[in-house]
Amino acid sequence: MFIIIVIALAASLALARWAQGRYEGMMQKGSRVNAPLAYTGAEIALQFLHSEGVEDVQIVEHNAVVSDYFDPTRRRLFLRRDAAQGTTLSAWATALHEAAHALQTGETLGDLKWRQNCIRMSRYIPTAAGIAIVGLMLSRVLMPRYALFAVAGVLTILLLLNLGSVPLEFNANKRLRRFLDTLLPKHPQAAGRLDELLFCMAIREVGDALRSPRYFFFSALPGTSKMRPR
């Protein structure tokens, strides 16, 4: 049983690390490549939304701890300055992927909100659980062996919840296909690189458990920056 728990923990951490590394590495490369057309991230996102008949989404620049995301309740697309004003492939991928979530309405809206709940749990529960488990160990309520079981269980469950809702991210990318095929017929190389970056956008939150301390201490605790920009 102990070996199974250790394997589950190692597999969870390895997958999260792979997703995190893949996202960061590819986006860093994309940030050094200019987009094929002279649009900023915000401009290309608006052009996509208008092409789909979506007129009620407001783009808001922000630099909070929480990363670029679409708020389905307020119909706002929050983008960091480098994504909103950038003209690189990474800026395009970030803005377009998040803008595509605005098309996930109706029955898909419930799936989108569940996906966002899974992301929040992955960002905040690992650190909160870790603090609680360490406290129980120091007070000798929980033995180290059982503490390891608890950590592995929490991380594995959160990873499974996260992975289970990832298809919604690929659904968002799929909604961009027609727009990009129409926009970039003369730029096949840029289109291929953009597809790779959109894939990385779809898996980026899989590694959020490893970034949990940053989110927990800088956006969840009283007196820290707000979880959601206004």
SVG drawing of the C-alpha trace seen along z (x, -y; Angstrom):
<svg xmlns="http://www.w3.org/2000/svg" viewBox="-28 -47 41 49">
<polyline fill="none" stroke="black" stroke-width="0.4" points="0.0,0.0 2.8,-2.4 4.5,-1.7 1.3,-2.5 0.9,-5.8 4.5,-6.8 4.0,-5.9 0.8,-7.9 2.5,-10.9 5.5,-10.7 3.3,-10.3 1.2,-13.3 4.2,-15.5 5.9,-14.3 2.8,-15.1 2.3,-18.5 6.0,-19.3 5.8,-18.2 2.8,-20.4 4.4,-23.4 7.7,-23.0 6.0,-22.5 3.9,-25.6 6.7,-27.9 9.3,-26.7 7.0,-27.1 5.5,-30.4 9.0,-31.8 10.0,-30.8 6.7,-32.2 7.4,-35.5 10.4,-36.0 8.5,-35.5 6.4,-38.3 2.9,-37.5 2.4,-37.3 0.0,-40.3 0.2,-43.7 -2.4,-43.0 -2.0,-43.1 -3.3,-40.3 -6.3,-42.4 -7.0,-43.4 -6.9,-39.9 -9.1,-38.6 -11.7,-41.3 -11.5,-40.5 -12.1,-36.8 -15.1,-37.6 -16.6,-39.9 -16.2,-37.3 -18.3,-35.0 -21.0,-37.6 -19.9,-38.2 -20.2,-41.8 -20.7,-41.7 -17.2,-40.9 -15.1,-43.6 -11.3,-43.3 -9.6,-44.6 -5.9,-44.9 -4.6,-43.8 -1.4,-42.6 -2.8,-40.7 -1.3,-37.4 -4.1,-35.3 -3.2,-34.7 -5.0,-35.7 -8.6,-34.4 -12.2,-34.9 -14.8,-35.6 -18.1,-34.1 -20.2,-35.8 -19.1,-39.3 -18.3,-38.6 -14.9,-40.1 -11.6,-39.0 -8.7,-39.9 -5.3,-40.1 -1.9,-41.0 -0.3,-44.0 2.1,-41.9 -0.7,-39.7 -3.1,-42.6 -0.5,-44.9 2.0,-42.3 2.3,-41.5 4.1,-38.1 2.7,-34.6 2.6,-34.1 0.4,-37.2 -1.9,-36.0 -2.2,-32.4 -3.0,-33.7 -5.6,-36.3 -7.2,-34.0 -7.5,-30.9 -9.1,-32.9 -11.4,-34.7 -12.6,-31.4 -14.0,-30.6 -16.6,-33.4 -18.2,-31.1 -18.7,-28.4 -22.3,-29.2 -25.5,-27.3 -24.8,-23.7 -21.1,-24.3 -21.2,-27.2 -21.7,-24.8 -18.6,-22.8 -16.6,-26.1 -17.5,-27.1 -16.6,-23.6 -13.3,-23.8 -12.6,-27.1 -13.5,-25.6 -11.1,-22.7 -8.3,-25.3 -9.0,-27.2 -8.8,-24.0 -5.5,-23.1 -4.1,-26.5 -5.1,-26.8 -5.9,-23.5 -2.4,-21.9 -0.8,-24.7 -3.7,-24.9 -3.6,-21.1 0.1,-21.1 0.0,-23.6 -2.7,-21.6 -0.8,-18.3 2.4,-19.8 0.5,-21.3 -1.0,-17.9 2.4,-16.3 4.0,-18.8 1.2,-18.3 1.8,-14.5 -1.8,-13.9 -0.6,-12.5 2.2,-10.1 4.7,-10.9 3.6,-7.8 -0.1,-8.8 0.9,-12.4 2.5,-11.1 -0.7,-9.2 -2.7,-12.4 -0.4,-14.5 -0.4,-11.9 -4.2,-11.5 -4.8,-15.3 -2.5,-15.8 -3.8,-12.8 -7.4,-13.7 -6.8,-17.3 -4.8,-16.2 -7.6,-13.8 -10.2,-16.6 -7.9,-18.9 -7.3,-16.4 -10.9,-15.5 -11.9,-19.0 -9.0,-19.7 -11.0,-18.7 -12.9,-21.9 -9.7,-23.8 -9.2,-21.9 -12.8,-22.6 -12.0,-26.3 -9.1,-25.9 -11.3,-24.0 -13.6,-27.1 -10.6,-29.1 -10.0,-26.8 -12.3,-28.5 -11.1,-32.0 -7.4,-31.1 -7.8,-29.1 -9.4,-32.2 -6.9,-34.6 -3.6,-32.9 -3.8,-31.0 -0.6,-32.7 1.3,-32.1 1.4,-28.3 4.5,-28.3 3.1,-30.9 -0.2,-29.0 1.7,-25.8 3.6,-27.5 0.4,-29.1 -1.3,-25.7 1.6,-24.5 1.2,-27.5 -2.6,-27.0 -1.9,-23.4 0.3,-24.7 -2.4,-27.1 -4.8,-24.2 -2.6,-22.3 -1.0,-25.1 -3.2,-24.8 -2.3,-21.1 0.8,-22.2 -0.9,-24.7 -0.5,-22.4 3.3,-23.2 2.6,-26.9 0.1,-26.6 2.3,-28.4 2.6,-31.5 -1.2,-31.7 -2.0,-30.9 0.3,-33.4 0.0,-36.2 -3.7,-36.1 -5.7,-34.0 -4.7,-35.4 -6.2,-38.6 -4.2,-41.6 -2.7,-40.1 -3.6,-41.0 -7.1,-40.2 -7.9,-36.9 -10.1,-38.6 -9.3,-42.0 -12.3,-44.4"/>
</svg>
